[in-house]
Amino acid sequence: MAKISKRLTALREQVDRQTLYTPQRAIEMAIELATAKFDETIETHIRLGINPKYADQQVRATVVLPRGTGKSIRIAVLAKGEKVREADSAGADISGSEELIERIQGGFMDFDLMIATPDIMPQVARLGKLLGPRGLMPSPKGGTVTMDLAGAIREFKAGKLEFRADRTGIVHIPFGKKSFTPEALLDNLKAVQEAIDRAKPSGAKGRYWRTFHIKSTMGPAIEIDVNILRDLKLEAAA
């Protein structure tokens, strides 16, 4: 078992494990307790009442964070013919066809997201063992298999994220940085909650929301009262 540092132990003591915090207070605490010497990511870890081994209980979708992610991402696009040039014009960092597939097979992985057009997916399938474990395999549900390359690139650059429940039914989503204002983080967190509600699978039975925690990269987990977050009405960000 990994040893917990004195720093993290001291931070954990500032969080009452028996309390469900309001979203606003939890965000304030996550910022206060992000004491590392870099701009820590603020992330959420949500346990859902699902069993992902069943096809009708899987959660996989996208969320557009209205205040962005706080980080730039490198997007690779796999397409054919004119669509490669369209991807370049739309701001793709890397684009190509068969030659890019061969580069990836050779070990090239210098990108954070891959988008592909439907017509090249049969060739992309052979990259499954390389891209799948890294969460980079394009999928229609994730919005990364599309003919609208310009729209997809623009949305993902602006703050669109794909998320999915892991095999234990937990969803992990980064939703901002310590340097964000509490209001910006709350806007993004509300968008996450709404996206997960929309993604509720047909096979989910009983209580859908089990536990809802947020934390900074190096900080302690803080549990949120999800009912308060779900009832929250926010004005649209300017």
Secondary structure by P-SEA (a helix, b strand, c coil): cccccaaaaaaaaaccccccccaaaaaaaaaaacccccbbbbbbbbbcccccccccccccccccccccccbbbbbbbbbcaaaaaaaaaacccccccaaaaaaaaaccccccbbbbcccccccccccccccccccccccccccccccaaaaaaaaaaabbbbbbbcccbbbbbbcccccccaaaaaaaaaaaaaaaaaacccccccccccbbbbbcccbbbbbcaaaaaaaccccccc
